[in-house]
Amino acid sequence: MYPDKFHLTKEQNRCFAKKNLVRLVFTN
């Protein structure tokens, strides 16, 4: 596992989740 990648994913996950949620709503 990559701690560096994991850490980045955790922080980016927040921004990504927000964008993904908006995209999901728009797609729906």
mmCIF entry with sequence, helices, sheets and N, C-alpha, C, O atoms, coordinates in Angstrom:
data_MODEL
# 
_entry.id   MODEL 
# 
_entity.id                         1 
_entity.type                       polymer 
_entity.pdbx_number_of_molecules   1 
# 
_entity_poly.entity_id                      1 
_entity_poly.type                           'polypeptide(L)' 
_entity_poly.nstd_linkage                   no 
_entity_poly.nstd_monomer                   no 
_entity_poly.pdbx_seq_one_letter_code       MYPDKFHLTKEQNRCFAKKNLVRLVFTN 
_entity_poly.pdbx_seq_one_letter_code_can   MYPDKFHLTKEQNRCFAKKNLVRLVFTN 
_entity_poly.pdbx_strand_id                 A 
# 
loop_
_entity_poly_seq.entity_id 
_entity_poly_seq.num 
_entity_poly_seq.mon_id 
_entity_poly_seq.hetero 
1 1  MET n 
1 2  TYR n 
1 3  PRO n 
1 4  ASP n 
1 5  LYS n 
1 6  PHE n 
1 7  HIS n 
1 8  LEU n 
1 9  THR n 
1 10 LYS n 
1 11 GLU n 
1 12 GLN n 
1 13 ASN n 
1 14 ARG n 
1 15 CYS n 
1 16 PHE n 
1 17 ALA n 
1 18 LYS n 
1 19 LYS n 
1 20 ASN n 
1 21 LEU n 
1 22 VAL n 
1 23 ARG n 
1 24 LEU n 
1 25 VAL n 
1 26 PHE n 
1 27 THR n 
1 28 ASN n 
# 
_struct_asym.id          A 
_struct_asym.entity_id   1 
# 
_struct_conf.conf_type_id            HELX_P 
_struct_conf.id                      HELX_P1 
_struct_conf.pdbx_PDB_helix_id       AA1 
_struct_conf.beg_label_comp_id       PRO 
_struct_conf.beg_label_asym_id       A 
_struct_conf.beg_label_seq_id        3 
_struct_conf.pdbx_beg_PDB_ins_code   ? 
_struct_conf.end_label_comp_id       THR 
_struct_conf.end_label_asym_id       A 
_struct_conf.end_label_seq_id        27 
_struct_conf.pdbx_end_PDB_ins_code   ? 
_struct_conf.beg_auth_comp_id        PRO 
_struct_conf.beg_auth_asym_id        A 
_struct_conf.beg_auth_seq_id         3 
_struct_conf.end_auth_comp_id        THR 
_struct_conf.end_auth_asym_id        A 
_struct_conf.end_auth_seq_id         27 
_struct_conf.pdbx_PDB_helix_class    1 
_struct_conf.details                 ? 
_struct_conf.pdbx_PDB_helix_length   25 
# 
_struct_conf_type.id          HELX_P 
_struct_conf_type.criteria    ? 
_struct_conf_type.reference   ? 
# 
loop_
_atom_site.group_PDB 
_atom_site.id 
_atom_site.type_symbol 
_atom_site.label_atom_id 
_atom_site.label_alt_id 
_atom_site.label_comp_id 
_atom_site.label_asym_id 
_atom_site.label_entity_id 
_atom_site.label_seq_id 
_atom_site.pdbx_PDB_ins_code 
_atom_site.Cartn_x 
_atom_site.Cartn_y 
_atom_site.Cartn_z 
_atom_site.occupancy 
_atom_site.B_iso_or_equiv 
_atom_site.pdbx_formal_charge 
_atom_site.auth_seq_id 
_atom_site.auth_comp_id 
_atom_site.auth_asym_id 
_atom_site.auth_atom_id 
_atom_site.pdbx_PDB_model_num 
ATOM 1   N N  . MET A 1 1  ? 0.851   -1.204 0.000   1.00 0.00 ? 1  MET A N  1 
ATOM 2   C CA . MET A 1 1  ? 0.000   0.000  0.000   1.00 0.00 ? 1  MET A CA 1 
ATOM 3   C C  . MET A 1 1  ? 0.882   1.249  0.000   1.00 0.00 ? 1  MET A C  1 
ATOM 4   O O  . MET A 1 1  ? 2.014   1.229  0.484   1.00 0.00 ? 1  MET A O  1 
ATOM 5   N N  . TYR A 1 2  ? 0.349   2.313  -0.542  1.00 0.00 ? 2  TYR A N  1 
ATOM 6   C CA . TYR A 1 2  ? 1.122   3.558  -0.596  1.00 0.00 ? 2  TYR A CA 1 
ATOM 7   C C  . TYR A 1 2  ? 0.541   4.585  0.380   1.00 0.00 ? 2  TYR A C  1 
ATOM 8   O O  . TYR A 1 2  ? -0.537  5.131  0.147   1.00 0.00 ? 2  TYR A O  1 
ATOM 9   N N  . PRO A 1 3  ? 1.252   4.838  1.457   1.00 0.00 ? 3  PRO A N  1 
ATOM 10  C CA . PRO A 1 3  ? 0.770   5.811  2.450   1.00 0.00 ? 3  PRO A CA 1 
ATOM 11  C C  . PRO A 1 3  ? 0.585   7.186  1.811   1.00 0.00 ? 3  PRO A C  1 
ATOM 12  O O  . PRO A 1 3  ? -0.361  7.913  2.117   1.00 0.00 ? 3  PRO A O  1 
ATOM 13  N N  . ASP A 1 4  ? 1.514   7.521  0.915   1.00 0.00 ? 4  ASP A N  1 
ATOM 14  C CA . ASP A 1 4  ? 1.424   8.839  0.273   1.00 0.00 ? 4  ASP A CA 1 
ATOM 15  C C  . ASP A 1 4  ? 0.158   8.914  -0.573  1.00 0.00 ? 4  ASP A C  1 
ATOM 16  O O  . ASP A 1 4  ? -0.578  9.900  -0.536  1.00 0.00 ? 4  ASP A O  1 
ATOM 17  N N  . LYS A 1 5  ? -0.074  7.853  -1.331  1.00 0.00 ? 5  LYS A N  1 
ATOM 18  C CA . LYS A 1 5  ? -1.252  7.833  -2.199  1.00 0.00 ? 5  LYS A CA 1 
ATOM 19  C C  . LYS A 1 5  ? -2.520  7.799  -1.342  1.00 0.00 ? 5  LYS A C  1 
ATOM 20  O O  . LYS A 1 5  ? -3.505  8.475  -1.639  1.00 0.00 ? 5  LYS A O  1 
ATOM 21  N N  . PHE A 1 6  ? -2.476  7.019  -0.299  1.00 0.00 ? 6  PHE A N  1 
ATOM 22  C CA . PHE A 1 6  ? -3.657  6.892  0.570   1.00 0.00 ? 6  PHE A CA 1 
ATOM 23  C C  . PHE A 1 6  ? -4.009  8.241  1.186   1.00 0.00 ? 6  PHE A C  1 
ATOM 24  O O  . PHE A 1 6  ? -5.175  8.632  1.243   1.00 0.00 ? 6  PHE A O  1 
ATOM 25  N N  . HIS A 1 7  ? -2.980  8.940  1.644   1.00 0.00 ? 7  HIS A N  1 
ATOM 26  C CA . HIS A 1 7  ? -3.206  10.248 2.283   1.00 0.00 ? 7  HIS A CA 1 
ATOM 27  C C  . HIS A 1 7  ? -3.811  11.214 1.259   1.00 0.00 ? 7  HIS A C  1 
ATOM 28  O O  . HIS A 1 7  ? -4.752  11.949 1.560   1.00 0.00 ? 7  HIS A O  1 
ATOM 29  N N  . LEU A 1 8  ? -3.261  11.199 0.065   1.00 0.00 ? 8  LEU A N  1 
ATOM 30  C CA . LEU A 1 8  ? -3.756  12.101 -0.974  1.00 0.00 ? 8  LEU A CA 1 
ATOM 31  C C  . LEU A 1 8  ? -5.194  11.732 -1.331  1.00 0.00 ? 8  LEU A C  1 
ATOM 32  O O  . LEU A 1 8  ? -6.040  12.600 -1.549  1.00 0.00 ? 8  LEU A O  1 
ATOM 33  N N  . THR A 1 9  ? -5.448  10.442 -1.384  1.00 0.00 ? 9  THR A N  1 
ATOM 34  C CA . THR A 1 9  ? -6.798  9.991  -1.743  1.00 0.00 ? 9  THR A CA 1 
ATOM 35  C C  . THR A 1 9  ? -7.798  10.423 -0.679  1.00 0.00 ? 9  THR A C  1 
ATOM 36  O O  . THR A 1 9  ? -8.936  10.779 -0.985  1.00 0.00 ? 9  THR A O  1 
ATOM 37  N N  . LYS A 1 10 ? -7.355  10.387 0.573   1.00 0.00 ? 10 LYS A N  1 
ATOM 38  C CA . LYS A 1 10 ? -8.283  10.759 1.656   1.00 0.00 ? 10 LYS A CA 1 
ATOM 39  C C  . LYS A 1 10 ? -8.693  12.227 1.503   1.00 0.00 ? 10 LYS A C  1 
ATOM 40  O O  . LYS A 1 10 ? -9.874  12.563 1.600   1.00 0.00 ? 10 LYS A O  1 
ATOM 41  N N  . GLU A 1 11 ? -7.715  13.085 1.266   1.00 0.00 ? 11 GLU A N  1 
ATOM 42  C CA . GLU A 1 11 ? -8.038  14.519 1.146   1.00 0.00 ? 11 GLU A CA 1 
ATOM 43  C C  . GLU A 1 11 ? -8.795  14.776 -0.162  1.00 0.00 ? 11 GLU A C  1 
ATOM 44  O O  . GLU A 1 11 ? -9.753  15.548 -0.200  1.00 0.00 ? 11 GLU A O  1 
ATOM 45  N N  . GLN A 1 12 ? -8.347  14.119 -1.217  1.00 0.00 ? 12 GLN A N  1 
ATOM 46  C CA . GLN A 1 12 ? -8.997  14.325 -2.517  1.00 0.00 ? 12 GLN A CA 1 
ATOM 47  C C  . GLN A 1 12 ? -10.376 13.661 -2.517  1.00 0.00 ? 12 GLN A C  1 
ATOM 48  O O  . GLN A 1 12 ? -11.281 14.081 -3.238  1.00 0.00 ? 12 GLN A O  1 
ATOM 49  N N  . ASN A 1 13 ? -10.516 12.628 -1.705  1.00 0.00 ? 13 ASN A N  1 
ATOM 50  C CA . ASN A 1 13 ? -11.795 11.914 -1.650  1.00 0.00 ? 13 ASN A CA 1 
ATOM 51  C C  . ASN A 1 13 ? -12.912 12.893 -1.301  1.00 0.00 ? 13 ASN A C  1 
ATOM 52  O O  . ASN A 1 13 ? -14.020 12.787 -1.825  1.00 0.00 ? 13 ASN A O  1 
ATOM 53  N N  . ARG A 1 14 ? -12.625 13.824 -0.436  1.00 0.00 ? 14 ARG A N  1 
ATOM 54  C CA . ARG A 1 14 ? -13.665 14.798 -0.007  1.00 0.00 ? 14 ARG A CA 1 
ATOM 55  C C  . ARG A 1 14 ? -14.102 15.613 -1.216  1.00 0.00 ? 14 ARG A C  1 
ATOM 56  O O  . ARG A 1 14 ? -15.295 15.739 -1.492  1.00 0.00 ? 14 ARG A O  1 
ATOM 57  N N  . CYS A 1 15 ? -13.134 16.160 -1.930  1.00 0.00 ? 15 CYS A N  1 
ATOM 58  C CA . CYS A 1 15 ? -13.469 16.991 -3.101  1.00 0.00 ? 15 CYS A CA 1 
ATOM 59  C C  . CYS A 1 15 ? -14.105 16.109 -4.185  1.00 0.00 ? 15 CYS A C  1 
ATOM 60  O O  . CYS A 1 15 ? -15.069 16.501 -4.843  1.00 0.00 ? 15 CYS A O  1 
ATOM 61  N N  . PHE A 1 16 ? -13.542 14.919 -4.349  1.00 0.00 ? 16 PHE A N  1 
ATOM 62  C CA . PHE A 1 16 ? -14.050 14.007 -5.377  1.00 0.00 ? 16 PHE A CA 1 
ATOM 63  C C  . PHE A 1 16 ? -15.478 13.577 -5.054  1.00 0.00 ? 16 PHE A C  1 
ATOM 64  O O  . PHE A 1 16 ? -16.339 13.535 -5.934  1.00 0.00 ? 16 PHE A O  1 
ATOM 65  N N  . ALA A 1 17 ? -15.718 13.262 -3.795  1.00 0.00 ? 17 ALA A N  1 
ATOM 66  C CA . ALA A 1 17 ? -17.058 12.814 -3.381  1.00 0.00 ? 17 ALA A CA 1 
ATOM 67  C C  . ALA A 1 17 ? -18.071 13.926 -3.658  1.00 0.00 ? 17 ALA A C  1 
ATOM 68  O O  . ALA A 1 17 ? -19.184 13.664 -4.115  1.00 0.00 ? 17 ALA A O  1 
ATOM 69  N N  . LYS A 1 18 ? -17.679 15.145 -3.381  1.00 0.00 ? 18 LYS A N  1 
ATOM 70  C CA . LYS A 1 18 ? -18.608 16.272 -3.594  1.00 0.00 ? 18 LYS A CA 1 
ATOM 71  C C  . LYS A 1 18 ? -18.918 16.400 -5.090  1.00 0.00 ? 18 LYS A C  1 
ATOM 72  O O  . LYS A 1 18 ? -20.070 16.572 -5.487  1.00 0.00 ? 18 LYS A O  1 
ATOM 73  N N  . LYS A 1 19 ? -17.877 16.312 -5.897  1.00 0.00 ? 19 LYS A N  1 
ATOM 74  C CA . LYS A 1 19 ? -18.077 16.443 -7.353  1.00 0.00 ? 19 LYS A CA 1 
ATOM 75  C C  . LYS A 1 19 ? -18.860 15.239 -7.869  1.00 0.00 ? 19 LYS A C  1 
ATOM 76  O O  . LYS A 1 19 ? -19.746 15.371 -8.714  1.00 0.00 ? 19 LYS A O  1 
ATOM 77  N N  . ASN A 1 20 ? -18.518 14.067 -7.347  1.00 0.00 ? 20 ASN A N  1 
ATOM 78  C CA . ASN A 1 20 ? -19.186 12.849 -7.790  1.00 0.00 ? 20 ASN A CA 1 
ATOM 79  C C  . ASN A 1 20 ? -20.668 12.917 -7.451  1.00 0.00 ? 20 ASN A C  1 
ATOM 80  O O  . ASN A 1 20 ? -21.518 12.506 -8.241  1.00 0.00 ? 20 ASN A O  1 
ATOM 81  N N  . LEU A 1 21 ? -20.960 13.432 -6.286  1.00 0.00 ? 21 LEU A N  1 
ATOM 82  C CA . LEU A 1 21 ? -22.356 13.519 -5.847  1.00 0.00 ? 21 LEU A CA 1 
ATOM 83  C C  . LEU A 1 21 ? -23.137 14.439 -6.789  1.00 0.00 ? 21 LEU A C  1 
ATOM 84  O O  . LEU A 1 21 ? -24.251 14.126 -7.209  1.00 0.00 ? 21 LEU A O  1 
ATOM 85  N N  . VAL A 1 22 ? -22.532 15.562 -7.103  1.00 0.00 ? 22 VAL A N  1 
ATOM 86  C CA . VAL A 1 22 ? -23.208 16.514 -8.001  1.00 0.00 ? 22 VAL A CA 1 
ATOM 87  C C  . VAL A 1 22 ? -23.399 15.875 -9.367  1.00 0.00 ? 22 VAL A C  1 
ATOM 88  O O  . VAL A 1 22 ? -24.444 16.030 -9.999  1.00 0.00 ? 22 VAL A O  1 
ATOM 89  N N  . ARG A 1 23 ? -22.378 15.156 -9.815  1.00 0.00 ? 23 ARG A N  1 
ATOM 90  C CA . ARG A 1 23 ? -22.451 14.523 -11.140 1.00 0.00 ? 23 ARG A CA 1 
ATOM 91  C C  . ARG A 1 23 ? -23.533 13.438 -11.120 1.00 0.00 ? 23 ARG A C  1 
ATOM 92  O O  . ARG A 1 23 ? -24.289 13.277 -12.078 1.00 0.00 ? 23 ARG A O  1 
ATOM 93  N N  . LEU A 1 24 ? -23.588 12.714 -10.029 1.00 0.00 ? 24 LEU A N  1 
ATOM 94  C CA . LEU A 1 24 ? -24.573 11.640 -9.930  1.00 0.00 ? 24 LEU A CA 1 
ATOM 95  C C  . LEU A 1 24 ? -25.981 12.231 -9.986  1.00 0.00 ? 24 LEU A C  1 
ATOM 96  O O  . LEU A 1 24 ? -26.869 11.698 -10.651 1.00 0.00 ? 24 LEU A O  1 
ATOM 97  N N  . VAL A 1 25 ? -26.161 13.322 -9.287  1.00 0.00 ? 25 VAL A N  1 
ATOM 98  C CA . VAL A 1 25 ? -27.490 13.962 -9.269  1.00 0.00 ? 25 VAL A CA 1 
ATOM 99  C C  . VAL A 1 25 ? -27.842 14.455 -10.668 1.00 0.00 ? 25 VAL A C  1 
ATOM 100 O O  . VAL A 1 25 ? -28.979 14.322 -11.122 1.00 0.00 ? 25 VAL A O  1 
ATOM 101 N N  . PHE A 1 26 ? -26.842 15.026 -11.343 1.00 0.00 ? 26 PHE A N  1 
ATOM 102 C CA . PHE A 1 26 ? -27.107 15.550 -12.689 1.00 0.00 ? 26 PHE A CA 1 
ATOM 103 C C  . PHE A 1 26 ? -27.366 14.403 -13.660 1.00 0.00 ? 26 PHE A C  1 
ATOM 104 O O  . PHE A 1 26 ? -28.214 14.498 -14.547 1.00 0.00 ? 26 PHE A O  1 
ATOM 105 N N  . THR A 1 27 ? -26.619 13.321 -13.473 1.00 0.00 ? 27 THR A N  1 
ATOM 106 C CA . THR A 1 27 ? -26.795 12.162 -14.357 1.00 0.00 ? 27 THR A CA 1 
ATOM 107 C C  . THR A 1 27 ? -28.165 11.550 -14.129 1.00 0.00 ? 27 THR A C  1 
ATOM 108 O O  . THR A 1 27 ? -28.813 11.080 -15.064 1.00 0.00 ? 27 THR A O  1 
ATOM 109 N N  . ASN A 1 28 ? -28.595 11.561 -12.880 1.00 0.00 ? 28 ASN A N  1 
ATOM 110 C CA . ASN A 1 28 ? -29.902 10.989 -12.562 1.00 0.00 ? 28 ASN A CA 1 
ATOM 111 C C  . ASN A 1 28 ? -30.947 11.921 -13.137 1.00 0.00 ? 28 ASN A C  1 
ATOM 112 O O  . ASN A 1 28 ? -32.144 11.664 -13.005 1.00 0.00 ? 28 ASN A O  1 
# 
